[in-house]
């Protein structure tokens, strides 16, 4: 008997036990099901109630789902009076027991509700989908943000590094997983099977993290090209007709795409853990590799250049943007800028500013990809002219791509400097490009 069949048989028996033990029928509404699930102590009846909750939620329309999240926010939050009482007791007499009592009082019942739903074989997947729905609702609804925070809290504990398994994806991997790669790829689309087959050839690598509860669902995956030298253009790495190279002759691993697959896990970071594991695996299996680098897009640069730079508080940035934008918008566009040494240097310099020194009001770098890689301890190594001239590449960053270098000997030092002092590790070339715009 498969596990799903076993759980369903337990749930069927649980329905009988629930009715028999209480002399009443199972609640037919979501509030009643939630209350019953939280009060239930028996395993079989708990599974039965969780199954009914999932089924009822699946039949809700958009308005019904918003009402369910509002219910979770209002009825299944922590008891504020209990928190206040525990807090006063702890302030009056601090102790380990007092701290524990305060923590228990602050624990919202909806977190336990989510844990009990996870008794189902599909429980983890349901909670992930539940958070995806929450993310669609939280904008403009502060009351629901706390529900999203609790969903994220529970999922973060379920998807910690110790539960994830690193697997290499090859052409022999089951088709159900290969189809997911085509479906989920977010950086450089995979148009069809022949394109995927090339990305899984001998001079390529693809790694993914899997969770035991989702055996056919890659949680995050990274694509790697094994080449000689630091790649600056993505086209040759994606070309399905490109000749297959010898992995033993490569000296550089280029991480050219990292994709988080499940919307409900947004904000739960796996990327750093994944890259470090992949670097370690590549070092062990291909000792000829000496350089580990990304070839990354710059998704917000064009928008920043066109909207923020012309009104920047630094005169050098304003002047450079005012000189660049008419040429970029005119006939020839990027090619015209590339033909002018001074304009080309300005575009590189403004991009270096955007990636390495342009900050949000909270003091964090404005570019999310830069924040991710620099936070991992990578170095801002090189800006690449016309690295991606596809419509998407031009729309995101005027065709520029960036290499973030992962030097295993410097990762921890760079990471500490970045997170503690906000210092961005850069190559000498990037530092020179950046200097006029600091």
C-alpha positions in Angstrom: 0.0 0.0 0.0 1.4 3.4 -1.0 1.7 6.1 1.7 -1.1 8.2 0.2 -3.5 5.3 0.3 -2.4 4.5 3.8 -3.0 8.1 5.0 -6.4 8.2 3.3 -7.4 4.9 5.0 -6.4 6.4 8.3 -8.3 9.6 7.5 -11.4 7.6 6.6 -11.2 5.8 9.9 -10.6 9.1 11.6 -13.9 10.5 10.4 -15.7 7.6 12.0 -13.8 8.0 15.2 -14.5 11.8 15.3 -18.2 11.3 14.9 -18.4 8.3 17.3 -16.4 10.0 20.0 -18.4 13.2 20.0 -21.8 12.1 18.8 -21.8 14.8 16.1 -21.0 15.2 12.5 -17.7 16.7 11.2 -17.9 20.5 10.8 -18.8 21.6 7.3 -17.3 25.1 7.4 -13.6 26.1 7.4 -13.8 28.0 10.8 -15.3 24.9 12.4 -12.8 22.6 10.8 -9.9 24.8 11.9 -11.1 24.9 15.5 -11.7 21.1 15.6 -8.2 20.4 14.1 -6.5 22.5 16.7 -8.5 20.9 19.6 -8.0 17.3 18.3 -5.4 15.1 19.9 -6.0 11.8 18.0 -3.8 11.2 15.0 -6.4 9.5 12.8 -9.1 12.2 13.4 -6.5 14.9 13.0 -5.5 13.6 9.6 -9.2 13.4 8.7 -9.8 17.0 9.7 -6.7 18.2 7.9 -7.8 16.4 4.7 -11.3 18.1 5.0 -9.7 21.5 5.5 -7.5 21.1 2.3 -10.6 20.0 0.3 -12.8 22.8 1.5 -10.1 25.4 0.8 -9.6 24.0 -2.7 -13.2 24.9 -3.5 -13.0 28.5 -2.5 -13.1 31.4 -4.9 -10.8 34.4 -4.6 -13.2 36.2 -2.1 -13.5 33.0 -0.1 -9.7 32.6 0.2 -9.3 36.2 1.3 -12.0 35.5 4.0 -10.0 32.5 5.1 -6.8 34.5 5.6 -8.8 37.1 7.4 -10.1 34.4 9.7 -6.5 33.2 10.4 -5.5 36.7 11.2 -8.3 37.5 13.5 -9.2 34.3 15.3 -6.0 32.2 15.3 -3.5 34.8 16.4 -1.9 34.8 19.9 -3.8 35.8 23.0 -2.7 39.4 23.7 -3.7 39.3 27.3 -1.7 36.1 27.8 1.3 37.8 26.2 1.0 40.9 28.4 0.7 38.7 31.6 3.7 36.6 30.7 5.7 39.8 29.8 4.9 41.4 33.1 5.9 38.3 35.0 9.2 38.1 33.1 10.0 41.8 33.6 9.3 41.4 37.3 11.4 38.3 37.7 13.5 37.3 34.6 14.2 33.6 34.4 14.4 30.8 31.8 11.0 29.6 32.8 9.6 33.1 32.4 11.2 33.4 28.9 9.7 30.1 27.9 6.3 31.1 29.1 6.5 34.3 27.2 7.6 32.5 24.0 4.7 30.0 24.3 2.2 32.8 24.9 3.4 34.6 21.8 3.2 31.5 19.6 0.1 32.0 17.3 -2.3 29.0 17.1 -2.3 29.3 13.3 1.3 28.0 13.2 0.2 24.8 15.0 -2.7 24.6 12.5 -0.2 24.6 9.6 1.9 21.9 11.3 -1.1 19.7 11.7 -2.0 20.2 8.0 1.5 18.9 7.3 0.4 15.5 8.6 -1.0 14.9 5.1 1.2 13.6 2.3 0.4 16.7 0.3 0.5 18.9 3.4 3.8 20.6 2.6 2.8 21.3 -0.9 -0.6 22.7 0.3 1.1 25.1 2.7 3.5 26.3 0.0 0.5 27.0 -2.2 -1.3 28.7 0.7 1.6 31.1 1.0 1.6 31.8 -2.7 -2.1 32.8 -2.3 -1.1 34.9 0.7 1.5 36.8 -1.3 -1.2 37.8 -3.8 -3.3 39.2 -1.0 -1.0 41.0 1.4 -0.4 44.2 -0.6 -2.5 46.9 0.9 -3.8 44.6 3.6 -1.6 45.0 6.7 -3.8 42.6 8.7 -2.8 39.8 6.5 0.9 40.4 6.6 1.2 38.6 9.9 -0.4 35.5 8.4 2.2 35.6 5.6 4.9 36.0 8.2 3.7 32.9 10.0 3.6 30.9 6.8 7.1 32.0 6.0 8.3 31.2 9.5 6.9 27.6 9.3 8.2 27.0 5.8 11.6 28.3 6.7 11.9 25.7 9.4 10.7 22.9 7.1 13.1 24.0 4.3 16.3 24.4 6.3 19.5 23.2 4.7 19.5 20.0 6.6 16.3 18.8 4.9 17.5 19.6 1.3 19.3 17.1 -0.9 21.6 18.2 -3.7 21.2 16.3 -7.0 22.8 16.7 -10.3 20.2 16.8 -13.2 21.2 14.9 -16.3 19.5 13.9 -19.5 18.7 10.6 -17.8 16.8 12.3 -15.0 13.1 11.4 -15.0 11.1 13.4 -17.6 8.7 14.7 -14.9 11.6 16.7 -13.4 13.1 17.7 -16.8 9.7 19.2 -17.7 9.8 21.2 -14.5 13.2 22.8 -15.6 11.6 24.0 -18.9 8.5 25.2 -17.0 10.3 27.1 -14.2 13.5 28.5 -15.9 13.3 32.2 -15.1 16.5 33.7 -16.3 17.1 32.3 -19.8 14.0 30.6 -21.2 14.3 27.0 -22.5 12.3 27.0 -25.7 12.2 23.2 -26.1 13.7 19.8 -25.5 16.7 20.2 -27.8 17.7 23.4 -26.0 17.4 21.6 -22.6 19.4 18.6 -23.9 22.3 21.0 -24.9 22.2 22.5 -21.4 22.7 19.1 -19.9 25.6 18.0 -22.2 29.0 17.0 -20.9 30.4 20.5 -20.7 27.3 21.7 -18.8 26.1 21.0 -15.3 22.7 21.4 -13.7 22.2 21.0 -9.9 19.0 21.2 -7.9 17.9 21.0 -4.3 15.0 18.6 -3.5 12.9 18.3 -0.3 11.8 14.8 0.9 8.1 16.0 0.8 8.4 17.1 -2.8 10.5 14.4 -4.6 9.6 15.5 -8.1 9.8 19.2 -7.5 13.1 21.0 -7.7 13.1 23.7 -5.1 15.9 25.7 -6.7 18.3 24.9 -9.6 21.4 26.3 -11.0 22.9 25.9 -14.5 26.6 25.8 -15.1 28.8 26.1 -18.2 32.3 24.6 -18.1 34.5 26.8 -20.3 38.0 28.3 -20.6 38.3 31.8 -19.3 35.7 34.2 -17.9 32.7 34.1 -20.2 31.2 37.6 -21.0 28.5 36.7 -23.4 25.5 34.4 -22.7 24.6 33.6 -26.3 27.3 30.9 -26.9 26.3 29.3 -23.6 22.7 29.0 -24.7 23.3 28.0 -28.3 21.8 24.5 -28.9 24.2 24.0 -31.8 27.4 25.0 -30.0 30.0 22.3 -30.1 30.3 20.3 -26.9 33.5 21.0 -25.1 35.7 18.7 -23.0 35.0 19.2 -19.2 38.6 18.1 -18.4 39.9 21.0 -20.6 37.8 23.6 -18.8 39.3 25.9 -16.2 36.2 27.9 -15.3 32.7 27.2 -14.1 30.2 29.8 -15.1 26.9 29.9 -13.2 24.6 31.5 -15.7 21.2 30.9 -14.3 19.8 30.4 -10.8 16.0 29.8 -10.5 13.8 29.6 -7.4 10.9 27.5 -8.6 8.0 27.9 -6.1 6.3 31.2 -5.4 5.3 30.1 -1.9 8.9 29.8 -0.9 9.8 33.4 -1.9 12.1 35.1 0.6 13.4 31.8 1.9 17.0 31.7 0.8 18.5 28.5 -0.6 20.8 30.1 -3.2 23.9 30.7 -1.1 23.7 27.2 0.3 23.2 25.7 -3.2 26.1 27.6 -4.8 28.6 26.6 -2.0 27.5 23.0 -2.3 27.9 23.1 -6.1 31.4 24.7 -5.9 32.4 22.0 -3.5 31.1 19.2 -5.8 32.8 20.7 -8.9 36.1 21.1 -7.0 36.0 17.4 -6.1 34.8 16.0 -9.4 36.7 18.4 -11.7 39.9 19.5 -10.0 41.0 21.2 -13.2 38.5 24.0 -12.5 40.2 27.0 -10.8 37.7 29.8 -11.4 34.1 29.9 -10.2 32.0 32.9 -11.5 28.5 33.9 -12.4 27.4 35.5 -15.7 24.5 37.5 -14.3 21.8 39.8 -15.6 21.3 43.3 -14.3 17.5 43.4 -14.2 16.9 46.9 -12.9 19.8 48.9 -14.4 17.9 50.3 -17.5 15.0 51.5 -15.4 17.3 53.1 -12.9 19.3 54.8 -15.7 16.2 56.2 -17.3 14.3 57.3 -14.2 16.6 57.8 -11.2 20.0 58.8 -12.7 18.8 61.9 -14.6 17.6 63.3 -11.2 20.4 62.0 -9.0 21.8 64.2 -6.2 25.3 63.6 -7.6 26.1 65.9 -10.5 28.5 63.4 -12.2 25.7 60.8 -12.4 23.2 63.3 -13.7 25.6 64.6 -16.4 26.5 61.1 -17.6 22.9 60.1 -17.8 21.9 63.2 -19.7 24.7 62.5 -22.2 23.9 58.8 -22.6 20.1 58.6 -22.8 19.5 60.6 -26.0 22.1 58.4 -27.8 20.6 55.2 -26.4 17.2 56.3 -27.5 18.3 57.4 -30.9 19.2 55.6 -34.1 21.9 53.0 -33.5 21.2 53.0 -29.8 23.6 50.7 -27.9 25.9 50.4 -31.0 26.2 54.2 -31.2 27.2 54.3 -27.5 29.7 51.5 -28.1 31.3 53.4 -30.9 32.0 56.4 -28.6 34.8 55.7 -26.1 33.6 58.3 -23.6 30.0 57.3 -23.7 30.8 53.6 -23.4 33.0 54.4 -20.3 30.1 56.4 -18.9 27.6 53.5 -19.3 30.1 51.1 -17.6 30.7 53.6 -14.8 27.0 54.2 -14.2 26.4 50.4 -14.2 29.2 50.0 -11.6 27.6 52.7 -9.5 24.2 51.0 -9.8 25.6 47.6 -8.7 28.2 48.5 -6.2 27.1 51.8 -4.5 23.5 52.7 -5.2 21.5 52.2 -2.1 17.9 51.9 -0.9 16.6 54.1 1.9 17.3 51.2 4.3 21.0 51.3 3.3 21.0 48.1 1.3 22.1 47.8 -2.3 19.3 48.5 -4.7 20.0 45.6 -7.1 18.7 42.3 -5.7 21.1 40.1 -7.8 24.1 42.1 -6.5 22.8 41.9 -2.9 22.5 38.1 -3.2 26.0 37.4 -4.7 27.9 40.0 -2.7 26.1 38.8 0.4 27.4 35.3 -0.4 31.0 36.7 -0.4 31.4 37.0 -4.2 33.5 39.8 -5.8 32.1 42.3 -8.4 34.6 41.2 -11.0 33.8 42.4 -14.5 31.1 44.2 -16.5 30.6 42.8 -20.0 29.6 44.9 -23.0 26.7 43.4 -25.2 26.7 40.3 -23.0 23.0 39.7 -23.7 21.5 41.6 -26.6 18.2 39.7 -26.6 15.1 41.8 -26.2 15.0 40.8 -22.5 18.7 41.6 -22.0 18.3 45.0 -23.6 15.2 45.8 -21.6 16.8 44.8 -18.3 20.3 46.2 -18.5 21.0 47.6 -22.0 22.7 44.4 -22.9 25.3 44.5 -20.1 26.1 41.4 -18.0 28.2 41.1 -14.9 30.6 38.5 -13.5 30.5 37.9 -9.8 33.6 35.9 -8.9 33.3 33.2 -6.2 36.9 32.8 -4.9 36.7 30.1 -2.2 39.7 31.7 -0.4 37.9 35.1 -0.1 34.3 34.2 0.4 34.1 34.4 4.2 36.2 37.6 4.3 34.1 39.3 1.7 30.9 38.2 3.3 31.8 39.5 6.7 32.9 42.9 5.2 29.7 43.2 3.3 27.2 42.3 6.0 29.0 44.0 8.8 30.4 47.2 7.2 28.6 47.3 3.8 31.9 47.1 1.9 31.6 45.7 -1.6 34.4 43.6 -2.9 35.4 44.7 -6.4 38.1 44.0 -8.9 40.5 46.8 -9.8 38.8 47.3 -13.1 35.4 47.8 -11.6 36.8 50.0 -8.9 38.2 52.3 -11.6 34.9 52.4 -13.5 33.1 53.2 -10.3 35.4 55.9 -8.9 34.1 58.9 -10.9 30.6 58.2 -9.7 31.1 57.8 -5.9 
